[in-house]
Structure formats: C-alpha cells, structure tokens
Amino acid sequence: MHDNLPRQEATWYEMLRQVVQNHATTERLGAWNIYMATLSLLAAVCREWYARGTAPPTLLASIAQTLKDGLATGSHQSPLRLYPLPTPEAVEATKVDATQSLTRALAVLLGDVGRAQGLSLAGACRVAVFLVRDTLVVLLQDYALVEIEAMIDHALVVHLTMYLQT
C-alpha cells in the first residue's frame, strides 16, 4: 500500500487522488490551483483536530515532518499529472470557481462520506497530507532538499496558519 497506510486509508487516498486528477484534467487546473485545494482540505482536517484540543504548533510540526520525511528520499514520484504554472500569482482568476469546486468535493468526500464509512480523523489527516505531498512534488521538483524543507517549515506552515485563521 501507499507509505504503509492501512488499507482503508490507502483506498481513500487513491479515490481522492483520482478525483483531483480528473478535476485537474477536466478543468485544466495548474499545480498551484491543486495545491490550494489540497491545502484547504488539510486545513479543514486540522480545524477538527484543534476543536478536539490538539495544540496548533504540535499538529503543524507533525504535518511538516511527515511531508519532509515523504519528500526526503527524492524517490517519491507524484502520481498526479498537473499543468505546472510558474508562480502562485499565475493562478488564473478564471480557475477560482473550479478550484473552489474541487475543494468542496474533497471536503465532502473526506469529511462527511469518509466519516460515515468509518475513516478516523487521524486517517483523514494522513490522506490529506499525502495529497498535499503529491502536489508539492510537482511544484518543488526543481528545488534541492534543503530548500524544500525550508519551504515546508516556513511557507507551508504559514499557508496552513492563514487558512486556519479564516
């Protein structure tokens, strides 16, 4: 299975990854659009953890470490085939609706349907982290590991914190 995920989580990961791929292909969404959608999903899961009393710094540090561990080997190849865009500013305004639609679809599938099927909050978090990781592999493919780790420590944590404050 994927990164030693339990079977149920691996199944959910595969399904959501396919939803992302289909939506990205149909709507011709770029990697930054997908990053925003998967990060929004991860932020929604983090909100649930926070509501249950997990301290934000603890959770964000754990997520950052999981992402670094997954990207550190350099052997992880993203199964996503996305349309890379040069900068976050290049995200087309016309794609905002499609990005928001993907965000809502992922949230409903992982949140409502996942819970109804017995997916734990910890499992949902791992699935969301792996979807973000797949997107980061596409976005950061030309960077050295040290740079990637710095981006995860700073940019990703800042982005998640911003999402959590909205």
Buried (B, 14 or more C-beta within 10 A) or exposed (E): EBBEBEEBBBBBBBBBBEBBBEBBEEBEBBBBBBBBBBBBBBBBBBEBBEEEEBEBEEBBEBBBEBBBEBBEEEEBEBBBEBBEBEEBEEBBEEBEEBBBBBBEBBBEBBBEEBBEEEBEBEBBBBBBBBBBBBBBBBBBEEBEEEEBBEBBBEEBBEBBBEBBEE
